[in-house]
Amino acid sequence: MGLATARALSRAGRNVVVYEQFERGHARGSSHGRSRIFRLAYTEPGWVRLAQEALAGWRELEAESGERLLELNGLIEIVTDLRDSSAAALESCGVVWQRLERDEAERRFPLLLPPGSLGMLQPEAGIVRADRALAAFARGIDVRYGARVASLGDLDADCVVVTAGAWVNDLIQPPLPVRVTRETVCYFRPVDPRPMPAFVSFGPRTGEIFLYALADPAHGIKAAAHHAGPEVNPSTVGEPDPALVDAITAWVGKHVLLAEPRPVETQTCLYTSTADESFILERHGRVVVGSACSGHGFKFAPAIGSRLAALAMQARQ
C-alpha cells in the first residue's frame, strides 16, 4: 500500500520519500512472494466495486510499466449451493460469471470437485504478479531500504503516510484495533500443466478454517488457510505451523492431482486484521494511516493507494 500511495502522490506532482525498515524483497511482512490472488468475486457488492476500480488501476500500471502484472485464468468457487457463492453480488455489479457443473469444471480446468458440488466461475480473476507489481510501483520513487522510522516526529514533512502493516501500532497512538497473525502458506506442483485458476472451497472446512489456492509462477500452486494462524509479535521470526501445513495439504490433494504428496516449499505471511476485515484509511492532522488489509488487500492496491494519496494531499491544504 505504501508504494502504491507513493506512486499516486508522485504522479500528482508531490515530492515523496518511502522509508522501508527491511531490505528490498524481504519476506517479513505481507507483500512478498511471486503472486497474490486477484478477484472481483465477493459476496458484498461494495467489495466487488472496489475490485473493479483496482482492476482498472492494475491495467493502467501495466501500460505505464510495460510489465504484465495480471494473469487472469479465472476463479472458481466450489460450492454445493450457488446461493453460498458470490454470484448474486457479481450479478448486481454487472460482472460476468458462469455456473459450472462438476463434470464441466473438471473438463475445462485442472481441478477435482467433490461429488455433489458445482463451480461458480468468475473469469476475470487469477493472480497479480506481486514481485513485479512492487517493482512497478517503486519505479522512479525514492525508496530508502533498511531505514526504520522510530518516531513520526523524526520526519520533517508536510504529511506522513503510515502504511507500516503489522508494525503500525509502533508508530500510531492511540493504537489501532488490529490483530497480527502469522499465516502458513504452502506451494505444490500439479501434474496437469494447464494454467491453474484460483479456487476456494465454500463446502467442507477444517474446523473454521477457510482454504484457498492460486497459481504460483514457480511451482504451480500456492495455497493457504485464511485467518488460521496464531496471534504474534511481528518482530519475532516464526515458522509455518505443521498442523496447518497438513490441513492445507489434505485440502489441495482433494482438488488437484499433485506431482508430490507434500508441499515443495512452505512460508509464512503476516496478517494485520480488523474484526470485520475492513480497511482503516484515516487522516489525523498531518498523519494519514492506511492499515489492516486483513489478508485480502493486495488486489486493491491501486485503488487504496489513490485514496490514501487523496487524504495526504488534503492534509497539505
N, C-alpha and C positions, 0 to 999 in steps of 0.2 A: 504493500500500500504506500510505503514511503517513496519508493522510486516512481510509482505511477503519479503520485501527488507532485513530486519534483518535476516530472516531465510536463504536467499540466501547467504548473507555475512558470516554468521556463518558456513554454510556448506562449504564455501570456506576457512575456517580457520582463519577468521578475528575476532578480539575482538569487540563485539557490545554491546552498551547500547542504549535502547529506552527510550525516555522521553515522557510521555503522560500527558497532562495538567489536564485531568479529571480522575475520579476514574475508576476502572475496570468495564466494562459492561455499561458505561454511554450511554445516548441517545441524546447527544448534537451534534453529528457530522453526518456522512454519512454511517457508517458501522454497526450500531446497529440493533438489531432485530433477528428474527429467520431464515429468508430466504431472498435471493436475486435471481433474475432471472438469469438463465444460458441459453444461446442460441448461436448457430452458425449462426443463421439467421440474416443477414444484407444485405442491398441492394448493398453494396460496397465490392468487393472481399477482399480488404486489411483487413477489419474488420473480415471477415469470417476466414481468415488465422490466424489472431491473436487469435481469439477464439479457433481455433483448437489447437494452441500451448498451450493456457491456459488449455484446456481440458486435455492434457497430463500432465500438471503440477498438476492439481487437482487430477488426478489418482495417481500420484506419492506421493502426500501429504497424500492421503487416505491410501496407502500402508504403508507409513512410520509411520503414527499416529495410524493406526488401527481403525480409525473412518470413518463412512460413511458420506461423505460430499456432494455428489451429489445424488439427487433424480430426475431421468430423466423420466418424464411421458409425455414428448412431449411439443411442442409449436405449437399453431395454429394461423396463421394469417388469420383473417376474411376479405375477400375482395370481390368485385364484379367483378374484372378482375384480372386474375393471373399475368398480367404484372405489377400490383401495388404491388406485393408481393416480397419476397426475393428469389424466385425460380431461377431466372437467375444467380444471384451471387452464390448461393449454387451449382448450376449445374456446374459452371465454376471452382469451387474448389473441385469437386468430393464429395460433401455432399449429402447424401440421403434425399429426400423429397418426399411427396406424395400429389397429388391433391385429396381433399375430397369433394364430392358433399354434399349439405346441409343435406340430409337425412342420409348419411353415417356418417358424423361428429356427428350428434345428436345421432345416434345409438351407436357409439363407445365411446363417451365422454359425461360427464355430462354438456353439453353446449346447448344453443339455438342459432341458426344462423338466422339472418333476412332473409325474403324472397328475392330471387334474389342474395343471396351471396353464397360463397363457402369457403372452408378452404384450406390453404396451411400448411400441417403438416410437421414439422421438428422433427423427433422422438428423436434425441439425444439432448434433451433440457429439461428444467424443472427448478429446483432450486438448489442453493448452500445453505447448512445449515450455515448461516452466523455466528451464535454464536459459533458453533463447529469449523468452519474454523479459526476464530480468535484465539481460544484456541490452535488449532493445529499449527498455525504459531508461536505462542508465546512459545510453549513448549521448555524449555531449554534456553530461551533468558532472559537476564537481562532487564526486563521492569520495569521502575520506574513510578508508577502511582501517580497522583497528583503532578507532577513535571513540572511546566510550565517554559519554557525557555524564558527569556525576551529578550536576545540578543544572536546571534550566537557567538559573541566574548567571551561569558562566557564559551564556550565549548572548552576544551583542547583536540583536536582530529585532526588526520591527515586529516580526511574528515568528513564532516557533511552532512547528507542526510535530506532534509526538505520535509516531507510529511504531512504538517500541515492542509491540507484541506482548509476549509473556513477561516482559520487564517493565510494562507501562507503570505499574504502581511504585517502582523505584523513583519515578520522576513526577508523578501526579499526586496531589493532595487536594481534597480528601481522596482516598483510594477508590478506584472504580469497582463496581460489583461484578468481578470476573473471577473465574476459576481456571487454573492452569493444570492441564493434564498431559501426561506423556502417552501418546498413542503408538501402537505397534503396526508396522507396515511390512508386508511380505511380497516377494517377487517370485513368479513362476514362469516356466517355459511350457507353452501349449504344444500339442502335437500338430494341430491344424495350422498351416501357415497363413491362412486368410486373415485380413485385417480384423482386429478384435474390437468389438463395440464396448462401451462402458455398460455395466449391468449391475442392478441391485435386486435384492430379493425382498419382497414385501410379504412373503409367506412365512414358513417356519424360521424361527430365530433361535439363537443360543442365549437363553435367558432373555434379557432385554437388549442384547447386542444387535445392532443394525450393521449389516455387512454390505460392502460394495467393492467393485473392481473396475479397472480401466486399463487402457493399453499402456504398455511401457516400451519405449523405443529400443531398449537394450535386450530385455529378457522376454517380453511379450505381454505379461500381465503384472499389474500392481494391484494389491488387494489389502483391505484393512477393515477393522471393526470400528465403527463410528461412535465416538464418545464412550469408549470402553476402558480407557486407561486410568491409572491412579492419579490422584492429585499430587503435584510435585513442586519442588523448588526448581525453577528453570535454570538456575546457575549450577545445579548438580547434574552431572552427566549420568544418564541411565541407559539400560539395555532393553531390548524387546522383551515382552512378557511371554515366557514359554507357553503358558496356558492359552493366551490369545493367539500365538503362532499356531497352536494345534487347532483352535476353533476356526481360524481363517483358512487353514489348510484343508480341513474337512469340508468347509463350505465351498471353496473353489473346486475341490475334487468332485463335488456333486454336479457342478455346472460346466466343467471343461475337462477334456481329456488332456492329461499332463504328461510331458516327456519324463519328468522325475516326480516321485511322490511327495517330496518335501520341497520347501522353498529353496531357490538358488541364492537368495540374499534376503536379509531382514534388516530393518532400520527402525528408527523412532522419529516421531514428529510431535511438536508441541501444539496443543490447542489452548487458546485463551477464550473462554466461553462465558456468555451471559446466560441467565436462567432460561430465556426463551430463544436463544441462538440468534438474536438480533444484533445489529452493529451499533457501536457508540460513535457518533460523529458530532462533536460539540466544540463550541468556542467559549473560552473564559478569558477575557481580557486579550492579551497578546498571544495566548496559548490555544492552539487548535488540537483536539485529541481525536485520533482515529484508532479505535481499538475493538477487540473482541470480534474477530471474524468467525469465531465459533466453529472452526473446522470446515467451513464451506465458503470462504471469502475469496480465494484466489481468482475464481472465474469472474468475479465482479470488479477486478482491479481497475480497469479503465474508468468505469462509472464512479467508483468510490474515490479514485484519485481526483476526478473532476470536481466532485462535491467538496472534498477537503480543500482543494485549491480555491474554490469559491469562498469557503469560510475564511481561508487565510487572507485572501485579497480584501474581503470585507473587514477583517480585523485591522488592516492597514489604514483604513479610511478614518 
